[in-house]
Amino acid sequence: MRPLKIPRDELLQRCACTFKRLGYHGTTMDALAGACGFTKASFYHHYSNKEFLLRDVLEWTHQRASTLLFALAYDEALTAHERLTKMGRRAMGMFQDDAIGCLMGVIAVDASYGKPELMAPIRAFFDDWAKAFAHLLGEQLGEVQALVVARRWVADYEGAILLARVYDDPAYIEAVTERALALLGPGAPPSQIQ
């Protein structure tokens, strides 16, 4: 394999942007190669097909989100409220970033129409996000109920990401964080969180 002309992270970020903009079915190897400054022929030396590349992009995206976002939920030096506040701010930046944005949502829609094998890495991403939120709720709710609420928060964020894109207004994402913080609030009773 030939060495990359650009760093791997940059290549994957450019490909993530292309997949997000064009969707799985609309993205061609030509478009991916062009986004990375390669000819189509030279790009095939690094990735033999679009699906293999997408799996790499999804894994890279998941790792980035795990490190930059989900890990904040486990920072025991902060209160749950402080962790959720930091997660909200970080999510705001990440989901407006062209590299991550709503890539998982875009690919999930495409994958549900003929590419079910791509659903496993997407589910893993959403499961890890929900586990991070559930960890924040662990002291106030039982494990099962915390995961139910956490999945609802993930769904709320995904909807907010979509609306923020449609209306070009990040306030939708901010509102989800504010609602979650109000429910999590210092000493909020479990009945309010659910």
FIGU-363711 format. One record per residue (C-alpha): x, y, z. Coordinates in pm, whole numbers. Example, Ala and Ser with C-alpha at 12.3 -4.5 7.8 and 13.67 -1.06 7.14 Angstrom:
{{1230, -450, 780}}
{{1367, -106, 714}}
//
This chain:
{{0, 0, 0}}
{{127, 344, -89}}
{{171, 603, 187}}
{{-111, 854, 222}}
{{-59, 1204, 83}}
{{-262, 1346, 373}}
{{-282, 1230, 736}}
{{-528, 945, 796}}
{{-743, 1157, 1030}}
{{-776, 1426, 766}}
{{-865, 1169, 500}}
{{-1134, 1017, 721}}
{{-1268, 1359, 814}}
{{-1297, 1458, 448}}
{{-1466, 1129, 366}}
{{-1704, 1170, 662}}
{{-1804, 1512, 527}}
{{-1863, 1365, 184}}
{{-2076, 1077, 316}}
{{-2271, 1319, 533}}
{{-2336, 1558, 247}}
{{-2421, 1297, -19}}
{{-2541, 999, 187}}
{{-2416, 645, 133}}
{{-2595, 584, -195}}
{{-2507, 926, -339}}
{{-2138, 903, -253}}
{{-1910, 763, -521}}
{{-1547, 658, -499}}
{{-1483, 943, -744}}
{{-1633, 1196, -499}}
{{-1437, 1048, -208}}
{{-1110, 1050, -402}}
{{-1169, 1410, -512}}
{{-1246, 1521, -157}}
{{-911, 1382, -48}}
{{-709, 1514, -341}}
{{-650, 1173, -499}}
{{-727, 1037, -839}}
{{-982, 759, -831}}
{{-715, 506, -934}}
{{-474, 608, -658}}
{{-756, 613, -403}}
{{-826, 245, -478}}
{{-475, 166, -350}}
{{-591, 274, -4}}
{{-955, 162, -8}}
{{-1080, -110, -236}}
{{-1445, -12, -208}}
{{-1684, 243, -61}}
{{-1827, 13, 207}}
{{-1483, -71, 347}}
{{-1402, 300, 363}}
{{-1736, 383, 526}}
{{-1675, 123, 797}}
{{-1340, 293, 868}}
{{-1512, 636, 875}}
{{-1783, 510, 1113}}
{{-1523, 355, 1345}}
{{-1313, 676, 1339}}
{{-1625, 885, 1410}}
{{-1723, 659, 1699}}
{{-1374, 671, 1848}}
{{-1367, 1051, 1823}}
{{-1707, 1084, 1987}}
{{-1606, 837, 2260}}
{{-1291, 1034, 2340}}
{{-1426, 1386, 2299}}
{{-1786, 1348, 2417}}
{{-1888, 1023, 2584}}
{{-1581, 1014, 2813}}
{{-1698, 1334, 2982}}
{{-1982, 1140, 3146}}
{{-1728, 931, 3338}}
{{-1521, 1220, 3477}}
{{-1590, 1158, 3845}}
{{-1404, 1477, 3943}}
{{-1716, 1669, 3831}}
{{-2076, 1653, 3945}}
{{-2327, 1489, 3712}}
{{-2467, 1836, 3636}}
{{-2120, 1968, 3543}}
{{-2051, 1663, 3326}}
{{-2380, 1701, 3139}}
{{-2313, 2073, 3091}}
{{-1972, 1995, 2939}}
{{-2122, 1721, 2725}}
{{-2385, 1963, 2597}}
{{-2127, 2224, 2503}}
{{-1905, 1964, 2338}}
{{-2200, 1809, 2153}}
{{-2294, 2151, 2024}}
{{-1952, 2193, 1866}}
{{-1922, 1838, 1738}}
{{-2265, 1819, 1581}}
{{-2212, 2142, 1398}}
{{-1870, 2025, 1282}}
{{-1865, 1904, 923}}
{{-1668, 1594, 1019}}
{{-1916, 1441, 1257}}
{{-2238, 1636, 1244}}
{{-2523, 1397, 1190}}
{{-2319, 1140, 996}}
{{-2458, 847, 1196}}
{{-2815, 962, 1133}}
{{-2754, 1010, 760}}
{{-2593, 669, 720}}
{{-2857, 501, 941}}
{{-3132, 620, 706}}
{{-2940, 500, 401}}
{{-2842, 171, 566}}
{{-3203, 92, 648}}
{{-3267, 87, 271}}
{{-3050, -199, 155}}
{{-2738, -192, 373}}
{{-2846, -350, 703}}
{{-2489, -471, 767}}
{{-2394, -109, 834}}
{{-2640, -85, 1122}}
{{-2415, -265, 1375}}
{{-2152, 14, 1401}}
{{-2427, 276, 1407}}
{{-2610, 96, 1688}}
{{-2281, 66, 1880}}
{{-2233, 444, 1852}}
{{-2585, 521, 1981}}
{{-2555, 254, 2254}}
{{-2231, 408, 2384}}
{{-2389, 752, 2383}}
{{-2688, 622, 2580}}
{{-2457, 440, 2826}}
{{-2272, 766, 2889}}
{{-2599, 944, 2968}}
{{-2719, 649, 3179}}
{{-2400, 674, 3382}}
{{-2494, 1033, 3471}}
{{-2837, 918, 3584}}
{{-2710, 615, 3775}}
{{-2729, 772, 4120}}
{{-3088, 889, 4078}}
{{-3244, 604, 3883}}
{{-3200, 231, 3866}}
{{-2986, 92, 3587}}
{{-3280, -7, 3365}}
{{-3470, 321, 3402}}
{{-3152, 524, 3358}}
{{-3094, 356, 3021}}
{{-3455, 422, 2913}}
{{-3418, 794, 2990}}
{{-3069, 802, 2835}}
{{-3199, 658, 2507}}
{{-3471, 922, 2507}}
{{-3201, 1189, 2547}}
{{-3008, 1045, 2252}}
{{-3326, 1052, 2043}}
{{-3387, 1411, 2152}}
{{-3034, 1509, 2049}}
{{-3065, 1337, 1712}}
{{-3390, 1521, 1643}}
{{-3234, 1848, 1754}}
{{-2932, 1790, 1528}}
{{-3166, 1743, 1234}}
{{-3370, 2055, 1314}}
{{-3054, 2259, 1374}}
{{-2942, 2162, 1023}}
{{-3282, 2222, 861}}
{{-3330, 2564, 1020}}
{{-2961, 2655, 1054}}
{{-3021, 2721, 1421}}
{{-2809, 2555, 1694}}
{{-3064, 2660, 1957}}
{{-3239, 2324, 1906}}
{{-2932, 2142, 2037}}
{{-2891, 2387, 2325}}
{{-3256, 2333, 2422}}
{{-3207, 1957, 2456}}
{{-2914, 2010, 2690}}
{{-3113, 2263, 2896}}
{{-3409, 2023, 2928}}
{{-3180, 1737, 3029}}
{{-3004, 1958, 3285}}
{{-3337, 2068, 3429}}
{{-3441, 1705, 3468}}
{{-3104, 1602, 3606}}
{{-3084, 1914, 3824}}
{{-2921, 1903, 4164}}
{{-3130, 1664, 4365}}
{{-3409, 1632, 4105}}
{{-3642, 1354, 4218}}
{{-3649, 1046, 3996}}
{{-4014, 1114, 3902}}
{{-3906, 1442, 3735}}
{{-3624, 1277, 3542}}
{{-3841, 1013, 3384}}
//
